[in-house]
Each structure stands twice: as C-alpha cells, then as structure tokens.
Amino acid sequence: MALVAERRKQIVSTYRTHEKDSGSPQVQIAMLTEKIKEVSDHLKGHDKDNHSRRGLVLMVGKRNRLLRYLARTQPTEYQGLIAKLGLRK
C-alpha cells in the first residue's frame, strides 16, 4: 500500500512551496490524501480489515490537524490547497 516513488515525486513537485521543499504542510497533506484514497479503496474490498481501518482513521486525524494548522497560519494557502485536492466541498 506504499506510494510508488515516482508518484511521491510527482506529488511533491506539484505541492511544494520552494525548490527543496519536501516536508511543508501542503506536501504532507497531499501525501496523506493520496494514502487515504489508497487505503479507502483497499477497504472497499476487504470489509473486515480492522488494522487498515485503524490506520486510515489515524491518517485522517493527522491530515485534519495539518489542515487546521495551515488554515490558522496561512489562510490563502489553505484555501488553494483544499480547492486543488477537492477537500471540504
């Protein structure tokens, strides 16, 4: 279920804030969103996989904390990011 290295590089290059950025909240949120999509798809076919379900809940919680932080510190970046990712419609 890990992201392929090529896909990771693509996500980082899309959401980074500067040339050497790999850990900004925007990048972390985008990576978590991609992982959440993968685990959600996995759980559609594996209803009883409670270990993965717990991991999904933890990832969603972490993403929400990062989104709240971004909304508090950089409101314009937050609005742009949720529009790009299609979150909180």
Secondary structure, DSSP 8 states (H G I E B T S, - for coil): ----HHHHHHHHHHH-SSTT-SSSHHHHHHHHHHHHHHHHHHHHH-TT-HHHHHHHHHHHHHHHHHHHHHHHH-HHHHHHHHHHHT---
